[in-house]
Amino acid sequence: MSSHDDETGEEFECDTCGAVLAFEDARRTKTMGGLDPTKWQTLCCPNCGSRLKTVFVDE
């Protein structure tokens, strides 16, 4: 999976289905492995459900 920044924000390409989507369009789910869900979220593809990236969301 690849990601890049452009003027409108971060975008992700799903390795599974090839969809390219904006950060805002990714589905957010709880993380695995005991990470604090108030600080970390996993971004998933809304088309096929594959995980795209785990991100830190706590300020």
Biopython code that builds the backbone (N, CA, C, O; Angstrom):
import numpy as np
from Bio.PDB.StructureBuilder import StructureBuilder

atoms = [
    (1, "MET", "N", (0.825, -1.175, 0.000)),
    (1, "MET", "CA", (0.000, 0.000, 0.000)),
    (1, "MET", "C", (0.865, 1.232, 0.000)),
    (1, "MET", "O", (1.910, 1.262, 0.649)),
    (2, "SER", "N", (0.446, 2.238, -0.714)),
    (2, "SER", "CA", (1.219, 3.461, -0.772)),
    (2, "SER", "C", (0.353, 4.619, -0.327)),
    (2, "SER", "O", (-0.875, 4.550, -0.379)),
    (3, "SER", "N", (0.996, 5.674, 0.108)),
    (3, "SER", "CA", (0.264, 6.877, 0.469)),
    (3, "SER", "C", (1.081, 8.064, 0.027)),
    (3, "SER", "O", (2.300, 7.975, -0.117)),
    (4, "HIS", "N", (0.400, 9.190, -0.192)),
    (4, "HIS", "CA", (1.092, 10.411, -0.523)),
    (4, "HIS", "C", (0.259, 11.598, -0.081)),
    (4, "HIS", "O", (-0.950, 11.477, 0.120)),
    (5, "ASP", "N", (0.902, 12.744, 0.072)),
    (5, "ASP", "CA", (0.213, 13.970, 0.438)),
    (5, "ASP", "C", (0.026, 14.817, -0.804)),
    (5, "ASP", "O", (0.913, 14.885, -1.655)),
    (6, "ASP", "N", (-1.128, 15.464, -0.911)),
    (6, "ASP", "CA", (-1.318, 16.460, -1.948)),
    (6, "ASP", "C", (-1.955, 17.681, -1.301)),
    (6, "ASP", "O", (-2.049, 17.740, -0.075)),
    (7, "GLU", "N", (-2.385, 18.634, -2.072)),
    (7, "GLU", "CA", (-2.907, 19.873, -1.508)),
    (7, "GLU", "C", (-4.183, 19.667, -0.719)),
    (7, "GLU", "O", (-4.478, 20.469, 0.167)),
    (8, "THR", "N", (-4.953, 18.631, -0.998)),
    (8, "THR", "CA", (-6.220, 18.416, -0.308)),
    (8, "THR", "C", (-6.083, 17.489, 0.892)),
    (8, "THR", "O", (-7.051, 17.329, 1.636)),
    (9, "GLY", "N", (-4.947, 16.882, 1.111)),
    (9, "GLY", "CA", (-4.754, 15.977, 2.230)),
    (9, "GLY", "C", (-4.170, 14.655, 1.795)),
    (9, "GLY", "O", (-3.829, 14.455, 0.629)),
    (10, "GLU", "N", (-4.061, 13.763, 2.747)),
    (10, "GLU", "CA", (-3.431, 12.471, 2.487)),
    (10, "GLU", "C", (-4.368, 11.546, 1.730)),
    (10, "GLU", "O", (-5.573, 11.529, 1.980)),
    (11, "GLU", "N", (-3.810, 10.777, 0.803)),
    (11, "GLU", "CA", (-4.556, 9.775, 0.045)),
    (11, "GLU", "C", (-3.869, 8.432, 0.181)),
    (11, "GLU", "O", (-2.662, 8.360, 0.410)),
    (12, "PHE", "N", (-4.646, 7.366, 0.040)),
    (12, "PHE", "CA", (-4.139, 6.007, 0.167)),
    (12, "PHE", "C", (-4.579, 5.182, -1.028)),
    (12, "PHE", "O", (-5.677, 5.363, -1.554)),
    (13, "GLU", "N", (-3.707, 4.271, -1.452)),
    (13, "GLU", "CA", (-4.056, 3.311, -2.493)),
    (13, "GLU", "C", (-4.120, 1.936, -1.849)),
    (13, "GLU", "O", (-3.164, 1.501, -1.207)),
    (14, "CYS", "N", (-5.243, 1.254, -2.021)),
    (14, "CYS", "CA", (-5.433, -0.075, -1.449)),
    (14, "CYS", "C", (-4.699, -1.100, -2.301)),
    (14, "CYS", "O", (-4.915, -1.174, -3.510)),
    (15, "ASP", "N", (-3.831, -1.892, -1.675)),
    (15, "ASP", "CA", (-3.105, -2.935, -2.390)),
    (15, "ASP", "C", (-4.019, -4.074, -2.844)),
    (15, "ASP", "O", (-3.694, -4.792, -3.790)),
    (16, "THR", "N", (-5.153, -4.240, -2.177)),
    (16, "THR", "CA", (-6.044, -5.351, -2.492)),
    (16, "THR", "C", (-6.937, -5.069, -3.696)),
    (16, "THR", "O", (-6.989, -5.865, -4.633)),
    (17, "CYS", "N", (-7.646, -3.925, -3.669)),
    (17, "CYS", "CA", (-8.600, -3.656, -4.751)),
    (17, "CYS", "C", (-8.184, -2.510, -5.660)),
    (17, "CYS", "O", (-8.829, -2.277, -6.683)),
    (18, "GLY", "N", (-7.113, -1.782, -5.312)),
    (18, "GLY", "CA", (-6.616, -0.719, -6.163)),
    (18, "GLY", "C", (-7.309, 0.622, -5.997)),
    (18, "GLY", "O", (-6.962, 1.583, -6.682)),
    (19, "ALA", "N", (-8.280, 0.703, -5.104)),
    (19, "ALA", "CA", (-8.990, 1.974, -4.890)),
    (19, "ALA", "C", (-8.030, 3.024, -4.345)),
    (19, "ALA", "O", (-7.148, 2.719, -3.542)),
    (20, "VAL", "N", (-8.213, 4.262, -4.791)),
    (20, "VAL", "CA", (-7.460, 5.391, -4.268)),
    (20, "VAL", "C", (-8.465, 6.276, -3.554)),
    (20, "VAL", "O", (-9.451, 6.716, -4.145)),
    (21, "LEU", "N", (-8.210, 6.534, -2.282)),
    (21, "LEU", "CA", (-9.172, 7.297, -1.508)),
    (21, "LEU", "C", (-8.502, 8.281, -0.574)),
    (21, "LEU", "O", (-7.362, 8.095, -0.149)),
    (22, "ALA", "N", (-9.239, 9.331, -0.268)),
    (22, "ALA", "CA", (-8.760, 10.368, 0.637)),
    (22, "ALA", "C", (-8.804, 9.858, 2.070)),
    (22, "ALA", "O", (-9.587, 8.969, 2.405)),
    (23, "PHE", "N", (-7.962, 10.427, 2.898)),
    (23, "PHE", "CA", (-7.918, 10.092, 4.322)),
    (23, "PHE", "C", (-9.325, 10.123, 4.929)),
    (23, "PHE", "O", (-9.693, 9.241, 5.705)),
    (24, "GLU", "N", (-10.101, 11.139, 4.572)),
    (24, "GLU", "CA", (-11.442, 11.314, 5.135)),
    (24, "GLU", "C", (-12.408, 10.203, 4.737)),
    (24, "GLU", "O", (-13.391, 9.958, 5.437)),
    (25, "ASP", "N", (-12.138, 9.526, 3.618)),
    (25, "ASP", "CA", (-13.030, 8.475, 3.128)),
    (25, "ASP", "C", (-12.704, 7.089, 3.680)),
    (25, "ASP", "O", (-13.497, 6.158, 3.539)),
    (26, "ALA", "N", (-11.546, 6.958, 4.304)),
    (26, "ALA", "CA", (-11.167, 5.658, 4.863)),
    (26, "ALA", "C", (-12.055, 5.336, 6.066)),
    (26, "ALA", "O", (-12.429, 6.220, 6.836)),
    (27, "ARG", "N", (-12.376, 4.076, 6.204)),
    (27, "ARG", "CA", (-13.171, 3.629, 7.343)),
    (27, "ARG", "C", (-12.247, 3.450, 8.536)),
    (27, "ARG", "O", (-11.189, 2.831, 8.415)),
    (28, "ARG", "N", (-12.632, 3.981, 9.676)),
    (28, "ARG", "CA", (-11.810, 3.892, 10.882)),
    (28, "ARG", "C", (-12.295, 2.757, 11.769)),
    (28, "ARG", "O", (-13.494, 2.615, 12.011)),
    (29, "THR", "N", (-11.360, 1.953, 12.251)),
    (29, "THR", "CA", (-11.696, 0.835, 13.129)),
    (29, "THR", "C", (-10.743, 0.820, 14.315)),
    (29, "THR", "O", (-9.735, 1.526, 14.329)),
    (30, "LYS", "N", (-11.074, 0.014, 15.297)),
    (30, "LYS", "CA", (-10.172, -0.169, 16.439)),
    (30, "LYS", "C", (-8.906, -0.863, 15.985)),
    (30, "LYS", "O", (-8.905, -1.621, 15.014)),
    (31, "THR", "N", (-7.835, -0.594, 16.697)),
    (31, "THR", "CA", (-6.569, -1.247, 16.382)),
    (31, "THR", "C", (-6.500, -2.612, 17.043)),
    (31, "THR", "O", (-7.290, -2.927, 17.933)),
    (32, "MET", "N", (-5.545, -3.416, 16.598)),
    (32, "MET", "CA", (-5.293, -4.718, 17.205)),
    (32, "MET", "C", (-4.007, -4.626, 18.010)),
    (32, "MET", "O", (-3.261, -3.657, 17.871)),
    (33, "GLY", "N", (-3.744, -5.589, 18.826)),
    (33, "GLY", "CA", (-2.476, -5.666, 19.526)),
    (33, "GLY", "C", (-2.390, -4.827, 20.785)),
    (33, "GLY", "O", (-1.292, -4.555, 21.271)),
    (34, "GLY", "N", (-3.523, -4.413, 21.322)),
    (34, "GLY", "CA", (-3.506, -3.712, 22.591)),
    (34, "GLY", "C", (-3.171, -2.229, 22.527)),
    (34, "GLY", "O", (-2.925, -1.614, 23.565)),
    (35, "LEU", "N", (-3.156, -1.640, 21.335)),
    (35, "LEU", "CA", (-2.925, -0.202, 21.245)),
    (35, "LEU", "C", (-4.129, 0.548, 21.817)),
    (35, "LEU", "O", (-5.267, 0.106, 21.661)),
    (36, "ASP", "N", (-3.883, 1.665, 22.469)),
    (36, "ASP", "CA", (-4.936, 2.483, 23.074)),
    (36, "ASP", "C", (-5.830, 3.055, 21.968)),
    (36, "ASP", "O", (-5.356, 3.851, 21.159)),
    (37, "PRO", "N", (-7.129, 2.663, 21.912)),
    (37, "PRO", "CA", (-8.010, 3.118, 20.837)),
    (37, "PRO", "C", (-8.327, 4.614, 20.891)),
    (37, "PRO", "O", (-8.842, 5.161, 19.916)),
    (38, "THR", "N", (-8.034, 5.284, 21.999)),
    (38, "THR", "CA", (-8.231, 6.731, 22.050)),
    (38, "THR", "C", (-7.059, 7.466, 21.413)),
    (38, "THR", "O", (-7.140, 8.665, 21.146)),
    (39, "LYS", "N", (-5.963, 6.738, 21.168)),
    (39, "LYS", "CA", (-4.774, 7.349, 20.583)),
    (39, "LYS", "C", (-4.450, 6.816, 19.193)),
    (39, "LYS", "O", (-3.774, 7.492, 18.417)),
    (40, "TRP", "N", (-4.920, 5.616, 18.867)),
    (40, "TRP", "CA", (-4.594, 4.967, 17.593)),
    (40, "TRP", "C", (-5.870, 4.488, 16.905)),
    (40, "TRP", "O", (-6.793, 4.013, 17.565)),
    (41, "GLN", "N", (-5.920, 4.611, 15.594)),
    (41, "GLN", "CA", (-7.010, 4.059, 14.803)),
    (41, "GLN", "C", (-6.426, 3.392, 13.565)),
    (41, "GLN", "O", (-5.392, 3.813, 13.047)),
    (42, "THR", "N", (-7.099, 2.351, 13.100)),
    (42, "THR", "CA", (-6.706, 1.690, 11.864)),
    (42, "THR", "C", (-7.622, 2.191, 10.755)),
    (42, "THR", "O", (-8.843, 2.198, 10.911)),
    (43, "LEU", "N", (-7.041, 2.606, 9.649)),
    (43, "LEU", "CA", (-7.806, 3.044, 8.489)),
    (43, "LEU", "C", (-7.968, 1.856, 7.555)),
    (43, "LEU", "O", (-6.996, 1.172, 7.232)),
    (44, "CYS", "N", (-9.208, 1.613, 7.121)),
    (44, "CYS", "CA", (-9.507, 0.489, 6.239)),
    (44, "CYS", "C", (-10.184, 0.980, 4.969)),
    (44, "CYS", "O", (-10.836, 2.024, 4.961)),
    (45, "CYS", "N", (-10.023, 0.221, 3.904)),
    (45, "CYS", "CA", (-10.647, 0.528, 2.626)),
    (45, "CYS", "C", (-12.161, 0.320, 2.732)),
    (45, "CYS", "O", (-12.604, -0.751, 3.147)),
    (46, "PRO", "N", (-12.959, 1.325, 2.365)),
    (46, "PRO", "CA", (-14.410, 1.160, 2.426)),
    (46, "PRO", "C", (-14.954, 0.232, 1.335)),
    (46, "PRO", "O", (-16.095, -0.224, 1.419)),
    (47, "ASN", "N", (-14.134, -0.048, 0.305)),
    (47, "ASN", "CA", (-14.579, -0.915, -0.793)),
    (47, "ASN", "C", (-14.419, -2.397, -0.478)),
    (47, "ASN", "O", (-15.332, -3.188, -0.717)),
    (48, "CYS", "N", (-13.252, -2.776, 0.062)),
    (48, "CYS", "CA", (-12.998, -4.203, 0.278)),
    (48, "CYS", "C", (-12.706, -4.556, 1.737)),
    (48, "CYS", "O", (-12.684, -5.733, 2.095)),
    (49, "GLY", "N", (-12.484, -3.548, 2.579)),
    (49, "GLY", "CA", (-12.253, -3.802, 4.001)),
    (49, "GLY", "C", (-10.798, -4.023, 4.390)),
    (49, "GLY", "O", (-10.505, -4.200, 5.572)),
    (50, "SER", "N", (-9.883, -4.017, 3.433)),
    (50, "SER", "CA", (-8.466, -4.233, 3.760)),
    (50, "SER", "C", (-7.913, -3.082, 4.590)),
    (50, "SER", "O", (-8.319, -1.929, 4.439)),
    (51, "ARG", "N", (-6.980, -3.424, 5.468)),
    (51, "ARG", "CA", (-6.332, -2.386, 6.265)),
    (51, "ARG", "C", (-5.380, -1.585, 5.394)),
    (51, "ARG", "O", (-4.637, -2.136, 4.582)),
    (52, "LEU", "N", (-5.420, -0.259, 5.583)),
    (52, "LEU", "CA", (-4.552, 0.641, 4.827)),
    (52, "LEU", "C", (-3.382, 1.121, 5.675)),
    (52, "LEU", "O", (-2.235, 1.111, 5.227)),
    (53, "LYS", "N", (-3.674, 1.539, 6.891)),
    (53, "LYS", "CA", (-2.633, 2.140, 7.730)),
    (53, "LYS", "C", (-3.177, 2.322, 9.138)),
    (53, "LYS", "O", (-4.371, 2.557, 9.317)),
    (54, "THR", "N", (-2.301, 2.214, 10.148)),
    (54, "THR", "CA", (-2.650, 2.540, 11.525)),
    (54, "THR", "C", (-2.057, 3.919, 11.807)),
    (54, "THR", "O", (-0.877, 4.162, 11.558)),
    (55, "VAL", "N", (-2.896, 4.819, 12.332)),
    (55, "VAL", "CA", (-2.460, 6.198, 12.542)),
    (55, "VAL", "C", (-2.641, 6.632, 13.987)),
    (55, "VAL", "O", (-3.534, 6.158, 14.689)),
    (56, "PHE", "N", (-1.773, 7.547, 14.422)),
    (56, "PHE", "CA", (-1.840, 8.150, 15.742)),
    (56, "PHE", "C", (-2.818, 9.312, 15.673)),
    (56, "PHE", "O", (-2.641, 10.215, 14.855)),
    (57, "VAL", "N", (-3.856, 9.307, 16.522)),
    (57, "VAL", "CA", (-4.894, 10.343, 16.456)),
    (57, "VAL", "C", (-4.941, 11.214, 17.698)),
    (57, "VAL", "O", (-5.705, 12.179, 17.727)),
    (58, "ASP", "N", (-4.158, 10.916, 18.723)),
    (58, "ASP", "CA", (-4.156, 11.715, 19.939)),
    (58, "ASP", "C", (-3.297, 12.947, 19.713)),
    (58, "ASP", "O", (-2.221, 12.867, 19.120)),
    (59, "GLU", "N", (-3.781, 14.089, 20.190)),
    (59, "GLU", "CA", (-2.990, 15.308, 20.022)),
    (59, "GLU", "C", (-2.096, 15.425, 21.169)),
    (59, "GLU", "O", (-1.324, 16.380, 21.255)),
]
sb = StructureBuilder()
sb.init_structure("model")
sb.init_model(0)
sb.init_chain("A")
sb.init_seg("    ")
for serial, (resi, resn, name, xyz) in enumerate(atoms, 1):
    if name == "N":
        sb.init_residue(resn, " ", resi, " ")
    sb.init_atom(name, np.array(xyz, "f"), 0.0, 1.0, " ", f" {name:<3s}", serial, name[0])
structure = sb.get_structure()
